[in-house]
Amino acid sequence: MSTKYKIEDEIPSAVLMARLNELSDAVTKGQKGIEREFYMSVPAQCDHDADLVLAAAAKRIEGLEHRVSLLEDELYT
């Protein structure tokens, strides 16, 4: 667990990807795995809490897809 990153934009993609892999593994472990990994801590840890990690990953993907779209438009026009 970490409180190293205060906002989601600071979290390196490698850290997000590693945590996403941990969360995907946890859901295969049944209720105990889910209870162990899917909770909200106080204070919140944006690089560990499942809800924050999932939201940060979604925003990162959305932002990257937008940038790719802009670059494709620039390339093909």
C-alpha positions as a Python dict, from the first residue, in 0.01 Angstrom:
ca = {
    (1, 'M'): (0, 0, 0),
    (2, 'S'): (112, 350, -67),
    (3, 'T'): (30, 712, -17),
    (4, 'K'): (318, 809, -245),
    (5, 'Y'): (91, 955, -515),
    (6, 'K'): (-156, 1223, -411),
    (7, 'I'): (-342, 1257, -742),
    (8, 'E'): (-413, 1006, -1015),
    (9, 'D'): (-216, 1201, -1277),
    (10, 'E'): (102, 1134, -1079),
    (11, 'I'): (64, 755, -1092),
    (12, 'P'): (297, 601, -1352),
    (13, 'S'): (121, 376, -1602),
    (14, 'A'): (338, 83, -1492),
    (15, 'V'): (206, 120, -1135),
    (16, 'L'): (-154, 137, -1261),
    (17, 'M'): (-103, -169, -1480),
    (18, 'A'): (50, -371, -1197),
    (19, 'R'): (-239, -285, -965),
    (20, 'L'): (-496, -366, -1236),
    (21, 'N'): (-335, -708, -1273),
    (22, 'E'): (-356, -760, -896),
    (23, 'L'): (-723, -663, -898),
    (24, 'S'): (-802, -891, -1191),
    (25, 'D'): (-632, -1175, -1007),
    (26, 'A'): (-826, -1097, -687),
    (27, 'V'): (-1163, -1138, -856),
    (28, 'T'): (-1070, -1493, -951),
    (29, 'K'): (-1012, -1579, -585),
    (30, 'G'): (-1377, -1556, -488),
    (31, 'Q'): (-1529, -1351, -210),
    (32, 'K'): (-1217, -1356, 9),
    (33, 'G'): (-1003, -1217, -272),
    (34, 'I'): (-1257, -949, -344),
    (35, 'E'): (-1292, -852, 22),
    (36, 'R'): (-913, -841, 58),
    (37, 'E'): (-856, -608, -239),
    (38, 'F'): (-1178, -416, -299),
    (39, 'Y'): (-1213, -181, -6),
    (40, 'M'): (-1178, 190, 50),
    (41, 'S'): (-896, 294, 280),
    (42, 'V'): (-873, 605, 493),
    (43, 'P'): (-684, 804, 391),
    (44, 'A'): (-753, 712, 30),
    (45, 'Q'): (-464, 567, -169),
    (46, 'C'): (-506, 654, -534),
    (47, 'D'): (-251, 391, -640),
    (48, 'H'): (-407, 110, -433),
    (49, 'D'): (-781, 153, -368),
    (50, 'A'): (-962, -43, -638),
    (51, 'D'): (-1220, 224, -715),
    (52, 'L'): (-955, 493, -758),
    (53, 'V'): (-723, 271, -961),
    (54, 'L'): (-1004, 167, -1196),
    (55, 'A'): (-1117, 527, -1241),
    (56, 'A'): (-760, 647, -1301),
    (57, 'A'): (-701, 373, -1559),
    (58, 'A'): (-1024, 459, -1739),
    (59, 'K'): (-934, 828, -1750),
    (60, 'R'): (-582, 743, -1870),
    (61, 'I'): (-717, 525, -2152),
    (62, 'E'): (-970, 791, -2249),
    (63, 'G'): (-701, 1058, -2259),
    (64, 'L'): (-464, 843, -2462),
    (65, 'E'): (-735, 750, -2711),
    (66, 'H'): (-819, 1117, -2753),
    (67, 'R'): (-452, 1198, -2818),
    (68, 'V'): (-427, 914, -3071),
    (69, 'S'): (-739, 1044, -3246),
    (70, 'L'): (-593, 1393, -3269),
    (71, 'L'): (-265, 1259, -3405),
    (72, 'E'): (-447, 1045, -3661),
    (73, 'D'): (-649, 1347, -3773),
    (74, 'E'): (-329, 1546, -3807),
    (75, 'L'): (-159, 1268, -3995),
    (76, 'Y'): (-439, 1201, -4242),
    (77, 'T'): (-545, 1560, -4316),
}
